Amino acid sequence: MQHPDLADLALFAGRDLPWFKQWTVGRHVSGCPACTAELASFRKMLSTELKGEMLPPVAWEPLASEMSANIRLGLEASEAIAAYRHPEPAEERWLNWRAAALVASLTVVASTGWWFAVSAKKLTEPVAVAEAAPVVEASDSGVEITDGKLTLELRTPASRASFVTVTTRGAAATRYTDAETGQITINHVYLDD
């Protein structure tokens, strides 16, 4: 059996424990003669201290007059501070004009900075982009011409045998024969200078 510590017994004597702790210590004390005797000594000490330390009677009249004097003094001080801090009407107009001038100058600075930022961005954008030279290519699948951006491709059907011709002047051609009709299809791509 574990006994509660002396601090818990002292708090139990004054009924200052939380309700669950009060209940558990009370159950233990009801079955333990040693803790019951310790609890009785705490209760005896508590009752003798209360009897010996009674407060003397209080003279309320001087306290009431001192409190009302302090209240009056505080009210007068707040009125004096309010009168001291309140600016004159001409001074208020000067403050309002200065605030408006400050806002206007900040607006001018911000808009000027924005304008310079936009202007600098426009100057860094490229004026013209050099285009890549067109290229003509030929393969078994067809011919194509590309300029780097756009591509034109003429494909030959995969089941057809084709004949590819390429020149040094930038032209390419493919020819194939349709087996069913016997017609010849010619795709010719060239660069026009």
Disulfide bonds with the S-S distance in Angstrom:
none
